[in-house]
Amino acid sequence: MKKLLIKNFKCFEEQEIELGNLTLLAGANGSGKSTVIQVMLLFLQSMLNDDKSHTLTNLFLNGYYFTGISHQTK
């Protein structure tokens, strides 16, 4: 994977992230570091649970790596 495009997920309206052999996520609290990791786990989980056709047709929101989006209230 060389690029990650996140659209309309949590804090990201649209964000493209270039990935290299080693990619570090750094930033202030609330800047989206954990969200990027969640997107990657959601993608992995969906690819592992799909029909192995090498095209992602379904997102698996609940599984081993990712159990949906938690909403916190104050």
All heavy atoms as a GROMACS GRO file, in nm:
protein
  584
    1MET      N    1   0.086  -0.116   0.000
    1MET     CA    2   0.000   0.000   0.000
    1MET      C    3   0.091   0.123   0.000
    1MET      O    4   0.179   0.136   0.085
    1MET     CB    5  -0.091  -0.002   0.123
    1MET     CG    6  -0.188   0.110   0.124
    1MET     SD    7  -0.303   0.121   0.265
    1MET     CE    8  -0.329  -0.042   0.319
    2LYS      N    9   0.069   0.212  -0.095
    2LYS     CA   10   0.151   0.332  -0.106
    2LYS      C   11   0.077   0.458  -0.064
    2LYS      O   12   0.139   0.557  -0.026
    2LYS     CB   13   0.203   0.347  -0.248
    2LYS     CG   14   0.298   0.235  -0.287
    2LYS     CD   15   0.353   0.256  -0.424
    2LYS     CE   16   0.445   0.139  -0.458
    2LYS     NZ   17   0.519   0.162  -0.579
    3LYS      N   18  -0.056   0.455  -0.074
    3LYS     CA   19  -0.137   0.570  -0.037
    3LYS      C   20  -0.260   0.522   0.038
    3LYS      O   21  -0.311   0.413   0.013
    3LYS     CB   22  -0.185   0.647  -0.160
    3LYS     CG   23  -0.084   0.728  -0.229
    3LYS     CD   24  -0.149   0.807  -0.342
    3LYS     CE   25  -0.044   0.879  -0.422
    3LYS     NZ   26  -0.104   0.951  -0.535
    4LEU      N   27  -0.307   0.607   0.125
    4LEU     CA   28  -0.431   0.581   0.197
    4LEU      C   29  -0.519   0.703   0.178
    4LEU      O   30  -0.478   0.815   0.210
    4LEU     CB   31  -0.401   0.558   0.346
    4LEU     CG   32  -0.518   0.527   0.436
    4LEU    CD1   33  -0.582   0.394   0.396
    4LEU    CD2   34  -0.471   0.520   0.581
    5LEU      N   35  -0.637   0.684   0.123
    5LEU     CA   36  -0.732   0.793   0.104
    5LEU      C   37  -0.849   0.770   0.198
    5LEU      O   38  -0.917   0.668   0.190
    5LEU     CB   39  -0.781   0.798  -0.041
    5LEU     CG   40  -0.885   0.904  -0.073
    5LEU    CD1   41  -0.830   1.044  -0.047
    5LEU    CD2   42  -0.932   0.891  -0.216
    6ILE      N   43  -0.870   0.864   0.288
    6ILE     CA   44  -0.978   0.855   0.386
    6ILE      C   45  -1.081   0.961   0.352
    6ILE      O   46  -1.049   1.079   0.340
    6ILE     CB   47  -0.924   0.879   0.530
    6ILE    CG1   48  -0.812   0.781   0.562
    6ILE    CG2   49  -1.038   0.869   0.631
    6ILE    CD1   50  -0.741   0.812   0.692
    7LYS      N   51  -1.205   0.918   0.334
    7LYS     CA   52  -1.315   1.011   0.303
    7LYS      C   53  -1.428   0.990   0.401
    7LYS      O   54  -1.474   0.877   0.423
    7LYS     CB   55  -1.368   0.988   0.161
    7LYS     CG   56  -1.279   1.038   0.052
    7LYS     CD   57  -1.350   1.025  -0.083
    7LYS     CE   58  -1.266   1.083  -0.193
    7LYS     NZ   59  -1.339   1.079  -0.321
    8ASN      N   60  -1.474   1.100   0.460
    8ASN     CA   61  -1.593   1.099   0.546
    8ASN      C   62  -1.587   0.994   0.656
    8ASN      O   63  -1.682   0.919   0.677
    8ASN     CB   64  -1.720   1.082   0.463
    8ASN     CG   65  -1.735   1.192   0.361
    8ASN    OD1   66  -1.709   1.308   0.390
    8ASN    ND2   67  -1.773   1.155   0.240
    9PHE      N   68  -1.476   0.989   0.727
    9PHE     CA   69  -1.462   0.896   0.838
    9PHE      C   70  -1.413   0.972   0.959
    9PHE      O   71  -1.304   1.032   0.957
    9PHE     CB   72  -1.365   0.783   0.803
    9PHE     CG   73  -1.359   0.674   0.907
    9PHE    CD1   74  -1.461   0.581   0.917
    9PHE    CD2   75  -1.252   0.664   0.993
    9PHE    CE1   76  -1.457   0.480   1.012
    9PHE    CE2   77  -1.246   0.564   1.089
    9PHE     CZ   78  -1.349   0.472   1.098
   10LYS      N   79  -1.495   0.974   1.061
   10LYS     CA   80  -1.465   1.043   1.187
   10LYS      C   81  -1.419   1.187   1.162
   10LYS      O   82  -1.495   1.265   1.106
   10LYS     CB   83  -1.367   0.961   1.270
   10LYS     CG   84  -1.430   0.828   1.317
   10LYS     CD   85  -1.336   0.744   1.394
   10LYS     CE   86  -1.343   0.778   1.540
   10LYS     NZ   87  -1.268   0.686   1.624
   11CYS      N   88  -1.296   1.222   1.197
   11CYS     CA   89  -1.252   1.362   1.188
   11CYS      C   90  -1.208   1.402   1.047
   11CYS      O   91  -1.178   1.519   1.022
   11CYS     CB   92  -1.139   1.390   1.286
   11CYS     SG   93  -0.988   1.298   1.255
   12PHE      N   94  -1.204   1.308   0.952
   12PHE     CA   95  -1.154   1.337   0.818
   12PHE      C   96  -1.267   1.354   0.718
   12PHE      O   97  -1.348   1.262   0.698
   12PHE     CB   98  -1.062   1.225   0.769
   12PHE     CG   99  -0.935   1.212   0.846
   12PHE    CD1  100  -0.910   1.100   0.924
   12PHE    CD2  101  -0.839   1.313   0.842
   12PHE    CE1  102  -0.791   1.088   0.996
   12PHE    CE2  103  -0.721   1.301   0.913
   12PHE     CZ  104  -0.697   1.189   0.990
   13GLU      N  105  -1.272   1.470   0.654
   13GLU     CA  106  -1.364   1.488   0.542
   13GLU      C  107  -1.303   1.423   0.418
   13GLU      O  108  -1.367   1.344   0.349
   13GLU     CB  109  -1.389   1.636   0.517
   13GLU     CG  110  -1.496   1.661   0.413
   13GLU     CD  111  -1.529   1.809   0.403
   13GLU    OE1  112  -1.539   1.876   0.506
   13GLU    OE2  113  -1.543   1.855   0.289
   14GLU      N  114  -1.179   1.457   0.390
   14GLU     CA  115  -1.102   1.392   0.283
   14GLU      C  116  -0.954   1.415   0.311
   14GLU      O  117  -0.910   1.528   0.323
   14GLU     CB  118  -1.138   1.446   0.145
   14GLU     CG  119  -1.067   1.372   0.034
   14GLU     CD  120  -1.118   1.407  -0.104
   14GLU    OE1  121  -1.238   1.437  -0.119
   14GLU    OE2  122  -1.037   1.402  -0.198
   15GLN      N  123  -0.880   1.306   0.322
   15GLN     CA  124  -0.738   1.315   0.352
   15GLN      C  125  -0.663   1.204   0.279
   15GLN      O  126  -0.701   1.088   0.287
   15GLN     CB  127  -0.714   1.300   0.503
   15GLN     CG  128  -0.571   1.310   0.546
   15GLN     CD  129  -0.515   1.450   0.528
   15GLN    OE1  130  -0.580   1.548   0.565
   15GLN    NE2  131  -0.398   1.461   0.469
   16GLU      N  132  -0.558   1.241   0.208
   16GLU     CA  133  -0.472   1.144   0.142
   16GLU      C  134  -0.340   1.138   0.218
   16GLU      O  135  -0.280   1.240   0.248
   16GLU     CB  136  -0.447   1.183  -0.003
   16GLU     CG  137  -0.366   1.080  -0.080
   16GLU     CD  138  -0.352   1.116  -0.225
   16GLU    OE1  139  -0.455   1.122  -0.295
   16GLU    OE2  140  -0.238   1.139  -0.268
   17ILE      N  141  -0.297   1.017   0.250
   17ILE     CA  142  -0.174   0.997   0.327
   17ILE      C  143  -0.080   0.910   0.244
   17ILE      O  144  -0.117   0.799   0.204
   17ILE     CB  145  -0.204   0.930   0.462
   17ILE    CG1  146  -0.299   1.018   0.544
   17ILE    CG2  147  -0.076   0.901   0.539
   17ILE    CD1  148  -0.357   0.951   0.665
   18GLU      N  149   0.039   0.963   0.217
   18GLU     CA  150   0.143   0.887   0.147
   18GLU      C  151   0.209   0.793   0.247
   18GLU      O  152   0.242   0.834   0.358
   18GLU     CB  153   0.248   0.981   0.089
   18GLU     CG  154   0.194   1.080  -0.014
   18GLU     CD  155   0.184   1.022  -0.153
   18GLU    OE1  156   0.252   0.920  -0.180
   18GLU    OE2  157   0.107   1.076  -0.233
   19LEU      N  158   0.227   0.667   0.209
   19LEU     CA  159   0.289   0.570   0.296
   19LEU      C  160   0.421   0.523   0.235
   19LEU      O  161   0.432   0.506   0.115
   19LEU     CB  162   0.196   0.449   0.315
   19LEU     CG  163   0.058   0.480   0.372
   19LEU    CD1  164  -0.030   0.357   0.366
   19LEU    CD2  165   0.069   0.531   0.514
   20GLY      N  166   0.520   0.503   0.319
   20GLY     CA  167   0.650   0.454   0.276
   20GLY      C  168   0.681   0.322   0.344
   20GLY      O  169   0.595   0.260   0.407
   21ASN      N  170   0.805   0.279   0.333
   21ASN     CA  171   0.846   0.155   0.400
   21ASN      C  172   0.830   0.167   0.552
   21ASN      O  173   0.802   0.070   0.619
   21ASN     CB  174   0.991   0.122   0.366
   21ASN     CG  175   1.006   0.080   0.222
   21ASN    OD1  176   0.911   0.033   0.160
   21ASN    ND2  177   1.124   0.099   0.167
   22LEU      N  178   0.851   0.286   0.602
   22LEU     CA  179   0.828   0.316   0.744
   22LEU      C  180   0.756   0.449   0.751
   22LEU      O  181   0.806   0.550   0.704
   22LEU     CB  182   0.960   0.324   0.821
   22LEU     CG  183   0.949   0.366   0.968
   22LEU    CD1  184   0.873   0.261   1.047
   22LEU    CD2  185   1.087   0.389   1.027
   23THR      N  186   0.636   0.449   0.806
   23THR     CA  187   0.557   0.571   0.818
   23THR      C  188   0.527   0.595   0.965
   23THR      O  189   0.476   0.506   1.033
   23THR     CB  190   0.425   0.560   0.739
   23THR    OG1  191   0.456   0.534   0.602
   23THR    CG2  192   0.343   0.687   0.749
   24LEU      N  193   0.560   0.713   1.014
   24LEU     CA  194   0.533   0.750   1.152
   24LEU      C  195   0.416   0.847   1.155
   24LEU      O  196   0.408   0.938   1.073
   24LEU     CB  197   0.655   0.816   1.215
   24LEU     CG  198   0.783   0.734   1.219
   24LEU    CD1  199   0.897   0.817   1.277
   24LEU    CD2  200   0.762   0.608   1.301
   25LEU      N  201   0.327   0.828   1.249
   25LEU     CA  202   0.215   0.919   1.270
   25LEU      C  203   0.247   1.003   1.392
   25LEU      O  204   0.267   0.949   1.501
   25LEU     CB  205   0.085   0.842   1.291
   25LEU     CG  206   0.042   0.750   1.178
   25LEU    CD1  207  -0.080   0.669   1.219
   25LEU    CD2  208   0.015   0.829   1.052
   26ALA      N  209   0.252   1.132   1.374
   26ALA     CA  210   0.281   1.223   1.485
   26ALA      C  211   0.188   1.343   1.476
   26ALA      O  212   0.148   1.384   1.367
   26ALA     CB  213   0.426   1.270   1.479
   27GLY      N  214   0.151   1.396   1.590
   27GLY     CA  215   0.065   1.514   1.591
   27GLY      C  216   0.004   1.534   1.728
   27GLY      O  217   0.020   1.452   1.818
   28ALA      N  218  -0.066   1.641   1.740
   28ALA     CA  219  -0.132   1.677   1.866
   28ALA      C  220  -0.247   1.581   1.896
   28ALA      O  221  -0.296   1.510   1.807
   28ALA     CB  222  -0.184   1.820   1.858
   29ASN      N  223  -0.289   1.581   2.022
   29ASN     CA  224  -0.407   1.503   2.059
   29ASN      C  225  -0.525   1.549   1.975
   29ASN      O  226  -0.545   1.667   1.952
   29ASN     CB  227  -0.439   1.522   2.208
   29ASN     CG  228  -0.338   1.456   2.298
   29ASN    OD1  229  -0.259   1.373   2.253
   29ASN    ND2  230  -0.340   1.492   2.425
   30GLY      N  231  -0.603   1.451   1.928
   30GLY     CA  232  -0.721   1.483   1.850
   30GLY      C  233  -0.694   1.514   1.704
   30GLY      O  234  -0.784   1.559   1.634
   31SER      N  235  -0.572   1.490   1.656
   31SER     CA  236  -0.541   1.523   1.517
   31SER      C  237  -0.571   1.410   1.419
   31SER      O  238  -0.561   1.429   1.299
   31SER     CB  239  -0.394   1.566   1.504
   31SER     OG  240  -0.308   1.461   1.540
   32GLY      N  241  -0.605   1.290   1.470
   32GLY     CA  242  -0.647   1.182   1.381
   32GLY      C  243  -0.552   1.065   1.369
   32GLY      O  244  -0.572   0.977   1.285
   33LYS      N  245  -0.450   1.059   1.451
   33LYS     CA  246  -0.354   0.948   1.445
   33LYS      C  247  -0.423   0.813   1.466
   33LYS      O  248  -0.403   0.720   1.389
   33LYS     CB  249  -0.242   0.967   1.547
   33LYS     CG  250  -0.161   1.094   1.530
   33LYS     CD  251  -0.056   1.111   1.639
   33LYS     CE  252  -0.112   1.116   1.779
   33LYS     NZ  253  -0.187   1.237   1.815
   34SER      N  254  -0.501   0.803   1.569
   34SER     CA  255  -0.572   0.678   1.599
   34SER      C  256  -0.674   0.646   1.491
   34SER      O  257  -0.696   0.528   1.458
   34SER     CB  258  -0.641   0.686   1.735
   34SER     OG  259  -0.545   0.698   1.837
   35THR      N  260  -0.734   0.746   1.434
   35THR     CA  261  -0.832   0.725   1.326
   35THR      C  262  -0.764   0.664   1.205
   35THR      O  263  -0.821   0.576   1.140
   35THR     CB  264  -0.902   0.857   1.290
   35THR    OG1  265  -0.971   0.905   1.407
   35THR    CG2  266  -1.001   0.839   1.177
   36VAL      N  267  -0.644   0.707   1.172
   36VAL     CA  268  -0.570   0.649   1.059
   36VAL      C  269  -0.546   0.501   1.085
   36VAL      O  270  -0.566   0.417   0.996
   36VAL     CB  271  -0.436   0.723   1.036
   36VAL    CG1  272  -0.349   0.650   0.936
   36VAL    CG2  273  -0.462   0.865   0.990
   37ILE      N  274  -0.507   0.465   1.207
   37ILE     CA  275  -0.485   0.325   1.241
   37ILE      C  276  -0.616   0.247   1.233
   37ILE      O  277  -0.620   0.135   1.183
   37ILE     CB  278  -0.421   0.314   1.380
   37ILE    CG1  279  -0.279   0.373   1.375
   37ILE    CG2  280  -0.418   0.168   1.428
   37ILE    CD1  281  -0.215   0.393   1.510
   38GLN      N  282  -0.726   0.306   1.280
   38GLN     CA  283  -0.856   0.240   1.271
   38GLN      C  284  -0.896   0.214   1.126
   38GLN      O  285  -0.950   0.108   1.094
   38GLN     CB  286  -0.963   0.323   1.340
   38GLN     CG  287  -0.955   0.320   1.490
   38GLN     CD  288  -1.060   0.406   1.555
   38GLN    OE1  289  -1.110   0.502   1.497
   38GLN    NE2  290  -1.094   0.373   1.678
   39VAL      N  291  -0.869   0.309   1.038
   39VAL     CA  292  -0.901   0.291   0.896
   39VAL      C  293  -0.821   0.174   0.839
   39VAL      O  294  -0.874   0.091   0.764
   39VAL     CB  295  -0.874   0.420   0.816
   39VAL    CG1  296  -0.875   0.395   0.667
   39VAL    CG2  297  -0.976   0.526   0.852
   40MET      N  298  -0.694   0.167   0.874
   40MET     CA  299  -0.611   0.058   0.823
   40MET      C  300  -0.657  -0.078   0.877
   40MET      O  301  -0.662  -0.176   0.802
   40MET     CB  302  -0.465   0.084   0.858
   40MET     CG  303  -0.411   0.206   0.784
   40MET     SD  304  -0.245   0.251   0.831
   40MET     CE  305  -0.152   0.132   0.739
   41LEU      N  306  -0.697  -0.083   1.003
   41LEU     CA  307  -0.749  -0.208   1.059
   41LEU      C  308  -0.884  -0.244   0.998
   41LEU      O  309  -0.911  -0.362   0.973
   41LEU     CB  310  -0.761  -0.197   1.211
   41LEU     CG  311  -0.628  -0.197   1.286
   41LEU    CD1  312  -0.652  -0.168   1.435
   41LEU    CD2  313  -0.556  -0.329   1.269
   42LEU      N  314  -0.968  -0.146   0.973
   42LEU     CA  315  -1.097  -0.170   0.908
   42LEU      C  316  -1.075  -0.226   0.768
   42LEU      O  317  -1.141  -0.321   0.726
   42LEU     CB  318  -1.178  -0.041   0.901
   42LEU     CG  319  -1.312  -0.046   0.830
   42LEU    CD1  320  -1.405  -0.147   0.895
   42LEU    CD2  321  -1.376   0.092   0.828
   43PHE      N  322  -0.978  -0.171   0.695
   43PHE     CA  323  -0.946  -0.219   0.562
   43PHE      C  324  -0.894  -0.363   0.568
   43PHE      O  325  -0.939  -0.450   0.493
   43PHE     CB  326  -0.841  -0.127   0.499
   43PHE     CG  327  -0.796  -0.170   0.362
   43PHE    CD1  328  -0.878  -0.153   0.252
   43PHE    CD2  329  -0.671  -0.228   0.345
   43PHE    CE1  330  -0.837  -0.192   0.126
   43PHE    CE2  331  -0.630  -0.268   0.219
   43PHE     CZ  332  -0.712  -0.251   0.110
   44LEU      N  333  -0.800  -0.391   0.660
   44LEU     CA  334  -0.746  -0.526   0.675
   44LEU      C  335  -0.856  -0.625   0.710
   44LEU      O  336  -0.868  -0.732   0.648
   44LEU     CB  337  -0.638  -0.527   0.783
   44LEU     CG  338  -0.583  -0.664   0.822
   44LEU    CD1  339  -0.514  -0.730   0.703
   44LEU    CD2  340  -0.488  -0.652   0.940
   45GLN      N  341  -0.938  -0.590   0.807
   45GLN     CA  342  -1.046  -0.678   0.849
   45GLN      C  343  -1.142  -0.706   0.734
   45GLN      O  344  -1.186  -0.820   0.714
   45GLN     CB  345  -1.122  -0.612   0.965
   45GLN     CG  346  -1.242  -0.687   1.015
   45GLN     CD  347  -1.293  -0.620   1.140
   45GLN    OE1  348  -1.235  -0.641   1.246
   45GLN    NE2  349  -1.398  -0.543   1.130
   46SER      N  350  -1.174  -0.604   0.657
   46SER     CA  351  -1.267  -0.622   0.545
   46SER      C  352  -1.205  -0.707   0.434
   46SER      O  353  -1.273  -0.791   0.375
   46SER     CB  354  -1.308  -0.485   0.491
   46SER     OG  355  -1.377  -0.413   0.591
   47MET      N  356  -1.077  -0.687   0.407
   47MET     CA  357  -1.011  -0.767   0.304
   47MET      C  358  -1.004  -0.914   0.346
   47MET      O  359  -1.024  -1.004   0.264
   47MET     CB  360  -0.870  -0.715   0.274
   47MET     CG  361  -0.868  -0.582   0.200
   47MET     SD  362  -0.948  -0.586   0.038
   47MET     CE  363  -0.837  -0.692  -0.053
   48LEU      N  364  -0.976  -0.940   0.472
   48LEU     CA  365  -0.966  -1.078   0.519
   48LEU      C  366  -1.101  -1.148   0.521
   48LEU      O  367  -1.108  -1.270   0.510
   48LEU     CB  368  -0.904  -1.082   0.660
   48LEU     CG  369  -0.756  -1.042   0.668
   48LEU    CD1  370  -0.711  -1.036   0.814
   48LEU    CD2  371  -0.669  -1.138   0.588
   49ASN      N  372  -1.209  -1.073   0.535
   49ASN     CA  373  -1.342  -1.133   0.544
   49ASN      C  374  -1.419  -1.129   0.412
   49ASN      O  375  -1.528  -1.184   0.403
   49ASN     CB  376  -1.425  -1.063   0.652
   49ASN     CG  377  -1.380  -1.101   0.789
   49ASN    OD1  378  -1.390  -1.217   0.827
   49ASN    ND2  379  -1.327  -1.006   0.863
   50ASP      N  380  -1.365  -1.064   0.312
   50ASP     CA  381  -1.434  -1.054   0.183
   50ASP      C  382  -1.420  -1.186   0.107
   50ASP      O  383  -1.356  -1.279   0.152
   50ASP     CB  384  -1.381  -0.935   0.102
   50ASP     CG  385  -1.484  -0.880   0.004
   50ASP    OD1  386  -1.604  -0.907   0.021
   50ASP    OD2  387  -1.443  -0.811  -0.089
   51ASP      N  388  -1.473  -1.190  -0.012
   51ASP     CA  389  -1.477  -1.313  -0.091
   51ASP      C  390  -1.345  -1.346  -0.160
   51ASP      O  391  -1.340  -1.430  -0.247
   51ASP     CB  392  -1.589  -1.306  -0.194
   51ASP     CG  393  -1.569  -1.194  -0.295
   51ASP    OD1  394  -1.466  -1.124  -0.289
   51ASP    OD2  395  -1.657  -1.176  -0.380
   52LYS      N  396  -1.237  -1.280  -0.121
   52LYS     CA  397  -1.103  -1.306  -0.175
   52LYS      C  398  -1.092  -1.276  -0.324
   52LYS      O  399  -1.009  -1.328  -0.393
   52LYS     CB  400  -1.058  -1.451  -0.149
   52LYS     CG  401  -1.070  -1.496  -0.006
   52LYS     CD  402  -0.979  -1.418   0.086
   52LYS     CE  403  -0.985  -1.476   0.225
   52LYS     NZ  404  -1.004  -1.382   0.330
   53SER      N  405  -1.178  -1.187  -0.374
   53SER     CA  406  -1.174  -1.152  -0.516
   53SER      C  407  -1.076  -1.039  -0.544
   53SER      O  408  -1.065  -0.993  -0.655
   53SER     CB  409  -1.313  -1.109  -0.563
   53SER     OG  410  -1.352  -0.990  -0.497
   54HIS      N  411  -1.002  -0.995  -0.441
   54HIS     CA  412  -0.904  -0.887  -0.452
   54HIS      C  413  -0.968  -0.752  -0.484
   54HIS      O  414  -0.900  -0.660  -0.526
   54HIS     CB  415  -0.795  -0.920  -0.554
   54HIS     CG  416  -0.720  -1.045  -0.519
   54HIS    ND1  417  -0.637  -1.054  -0.409
   54HIS    CD2  418  -0.719  -1.167  -0.577
   54HIS    CE1  419  -0.587  -1.176  -0.403
   54HIS    NE2  420  -0.635  -1.246  -0.502
   55THR      N  421  -1.098  -0.743  -0.470
   55THR     CA  422  -1.166  -0.614  -0.478
   55THR      C  423  -1.255  -0.603  -0.355
   55THR      O  424  -1.332  -0.693  -0.324
   55THR     CB  425  -1.253  -0.602  -0.605
   55THR    OG1  426  -1.349  -0.708  -0.606
   55THR    CG2  427  -1.168  -0.608  -0.730
   56LEU      N  428  -1.241  -0.494  -0.284
   56LEU     CA  429  -1.317  -0.476  -0.162
   56LEU      C  430  -1.459  -0.433  -0.196
   56LEU      O  431  -1.481  -0.327  -0.253
   56LEU     CB  432  -1.249  -0.371  -0.074
   56LEU     CG  433  -1.307  -0.350   0.064
   56LEU    CD1  434  -1.301  -0.479   0.145
   56LEU    CD2  435  -1.232  -0.240   0.136
   57THR      N  436  -1.556  -0.518  -0.165
   57THR     CA  437  -1.695  -0.488  -0.197
   57THR      C  438  -1.778  -0.462  -0.072
   57THR      O  439  -1.884  -0.403  -0.081
   57THR     CB  440  -1.760  -0.601  -0.278
   57THR    OG1  441  -1.745  -0.723  -0.205
   57THR    CG2  442  -1.693  -0.616  -0.414
   58ASN      N  443  -1.730  -0.508   0.043
   58ASN     CA  444  -1.804  -0.491   0.168
   58ASN      C  445  -1.710  -0.444   0.277
   58ASN      O  446  -1.595  -0.488   0.284
   58ASN     CB  447  -1.866  -0.624   0.213
   58ASN     CG  448  -1.967  -0.676   0.114
   58ASN    OD1  449  -2.064  -0.610   0.083
   58ASN    ND2  450  -1.944  -0.796   0.064
   59LEU      N  451  -1.759  -0.359   0.365
   59LEU     CA  452  -1.684  -0.322   0.485
   59LEU      C  453  -1.737  -0.403   0.601
   59LEU      O  454  -1.858  -0.405   0.626
   59LEU     CB  455  -1.698  -0.172   0.515
   59LEU     CG  456  -1.621  -0.078   0.426
   59LEU    CD1  457  -1.649   0.067   0.467
   59LEU    CD2  458  -1.472  -0.105   0.431
   60PHE      N  459  -1.649  -0.471   0.671
   60PHE     CA  460  -1.687  -0.549   0.787
   60PHE      C  461  -1.657  -0.465   0.911
   60PHE      O  462  -1.542  -0.454   0.954
   60PHE     CB  463  -1.611  -0.682   0.788
   60PHE     CG  464  -1.659  -0.778   0.683
   60PHE    CD1  465  -1.614  -0.768   0.553
   60PHE    CD2  466  -1.752  -0.875   0.716
   60PHE    CE1  467  -1.661  -0.855   0.456
   60PHE    CE2  468  -1.799  -0.963   0.620
   60PHE     CZ  469  -1.753  -0.953   0.489
   61LEU      N  470  -1.761  -0.402   0.965
   61LEU     CA  471  -1.745  -0.307   1.075
   61LEU      C  472  -1.723  -0.373   1.210
   61LEU      O  473  -1.678  -0.308   1.302
   61LEU     CB  474  -1.866  -0.214   1.081
   61LEU     CG  475  -1.888  -0.128   0.957
   61LEU    CD1  476  -2.016  -0.047   0.972
   61LEU    CD2  477  -1.770  -0.038   0.933
   62ASN      N  478  -1.757  -0.498   1.222
   62ASN     CA  479  -1.739  -0.568   1.349
   62ASN      C  480  -1.660  -0.696   1.325
   62ASN      O  481  -1.694  -0.775   1.240
   62ASN     CB  482  -1.874  -0.601   1.413
   62ASN     CG  483  -1.947  -0.476   1.456
   62ASN    OD1  484  -1.894  -0.399   1.536
   62ASN    ND2  485  -2.065  -0.455   1.404
   63GLY      N  486  -1.554  -0.712   1.401
   63GLY     CA  487  -1.470  -0.830   1.388
   63GLY      C  488  -1.354  -0.824   1.483
   63GLY      O  489  -1.354  -0.747   1.580
   64TYR      N  490  -1.252  -0.901   1.454
   64TYR     CA  491  -1.136  -0.914   1.543
   64TYR      C  492  -1.060  -0.783   1.559
   64TYR      O  493  -1.020  -0.747   1.669
   64TYR     CB  494  -1.044  -1.023   1.489
   64TYR     CG  495  -0.922  -1.046   1.574
   64TYR    CD1  496  -0.932  -1.118   1.693
   64TYR    CD2  497  -0.798  -0.997   1.537
   64TYR    CE1  498  -0.821  -1.139   1.773
   64TYR    CE2  499  -0.686  -1.018   1.616
   64TYR     CZ  500  -0.697  -1.089   1.733
   64TYR     OH  501  -0.588  -1.109   1.813
   65TYR      N  502  -1.035  -0.712   1.449
   65TYR     CA  503  -0.952  -0.593   1.454
   65TYR      C  504  -1.029  -0.465   1.486
   65TYR      O  505  -0.972  -0.369   1.537
   65TYR     CB  506  -0.881  -0.572   1.319
   65TYR     CG  507  -0.784  -0.681   1.286
   65TYR    CD1  508  -0.811  -0.771   1.184
   65TYR    CD2  509  -0.666  -0.696   1.357
   65TYR    CE1  510  -0.722  -0.871   1.153
   65TYR    CE2  511  -0.577  -0.796   1.328
   65TYR     CZ  512  -0.605  -0.883   1.225
   65TYR     OH  513  -0.518  -0.983   1.195
   66PHE      N  514  -1.154  -0.462   1.455
   66PHE     CA  515  -1.230  -0.337   1.465
   66PHE      C  516  -1.372  -0.372   1.505
   66PHE      O  517  -1.434  -0.459   1.446
   66PHE     CB  518  -1.229  -0.268   1.327
   66PHE     CG  519  -1.278  -0.126   1.330
   66PHE    CD1  520  -1.195  -0.024   1.367
   66PHE    CD2  521  -1.407  -0.098   1.289
   66PHE    CE1  522  -1.240   0.108   1.367
   66PHE    CE2  523  -1.452   0.033   1.290
   66PHE     CZ  524  -1.368   0.136   1.328
   67THR      N  525  -1.424  -0.303   1.607
   67THR     CA  526  -1.559  -0.332   1.654
   67THR      C  527  -1.648  -0.209   1.644
   67THR      O  528  -1.716  -0.172   1.737
   67THR     CB  529  -1.558  -0.384   1.798
   67THR    OG1  530  -1.491  -0.289   1.880
   67THR    CG2  531  -1.491  -0.518   1.809
   68GLY      N  532  -1.644  -0.143   1.530
   68GLY     CA  533  -1.730  -0.029   1.506
   68GLY      C  534  -1.676   0.098   1.569
   68GLY      O  535  -1.573   0.101   1.632
   69ILE      N  536  -1.750   0.203   1.551
   69ILE     CA  537  -1.712   0.335   1.600
   69ILE      C  538  -1.777   0.357   1.735
   69ILE      O  539  -1.899   0.348   1.748
   69ILE     CB  540  -1.755   0.443   1.500
   69ILE    CG1  541  -1.693   0.418   1.364
   69ILE    CG2  542  -1.719   0.581   1.550
   69ILE    CD1  543  -1.752   0.500   1.252
   70SER      N  544  -1.695   0.383   1.834
   70SER     CA  545  -1.752   0.412   1.966
   70SER      C  546  -1.779   0.561   1.978
   70SER      O  547  -1.701   0.644   1.932
   70SER     CB  548  -1.654   0.366   2.075
   70SER     OG  549  -1.535   0.439   2.067
   71HIS      N  550  -1.890   0.595   2.037
   71HIS     CA  551  -1.927   0.734   2.058
   71HIS      C  552  -1.918   0.763   2.208
   71HIS      O  553  -1.978   0.695   2.290
   71HIS     CB  554  -2.070   0.760   2.010
   71HIS     CG  555  -2.084   0.739   1.862
   71HIS    ND1  556  -2.044   0.832   1.770
   71HIS    CD2  557  -2.132   0.635   1.791
   71HIS    CE1  558  -2.069   0.787   1.650
   71HIS    NE2  559  -2.121   0.667   1.659
   72GLN      N  560  -1.841   0.865   2.241
   72GLN     CA  561  -1.827   0.904   2.380
   72GLN      C  562  -1.912   1.026   2.408
   72GLN      O  563  -1.917   1.117   2.327
   72GLN     CB  564  -1.681   0.934   2.413
   72GLN     CG  565  -1.590   0.815   2.398
   72GLN     CD  566  -1.446   0.851   2.428
   72GLN    OE1  567  -1.412   0.967   2.448
   72GLN    NE2  568  -1.360   0.751   2.432
   73THR      N  569  -1.977   1.026   2.522
   73THR     CA  570  -2.056   1.143   2.562
   73THR      C  571  -1.997   1.198   2.690
   73THR      O  572  -1.944   1.125   2.772
   73THR     CB  573  -2.204   1.105   2.584
   73THR    OG1  574  -2.210   1.002   2.682
   73THR    CG2  575  -2.267   1.058   2.454
   74LYS      N  576  -2.009   1.328   2.706
   74LYS     CA  577  -1.957   1.393   2.827
   74LYS      C  578  -2.068   1.415   2.926
   74LYS      O  579  -2.180   1.428   2.896
   74LYS     CB  580  -1.891   1.526   2.791
   74LYS     CG  581  -1.767   1.505   2.710
   74LYS     CD  582  -1.699   1.638   2.683
   74LYS     CE  583  -1.572   1.615   2.604
   74LYS     NZ  584  -1.500   1.736   2.577
   0.00000   0.00000   0.00000
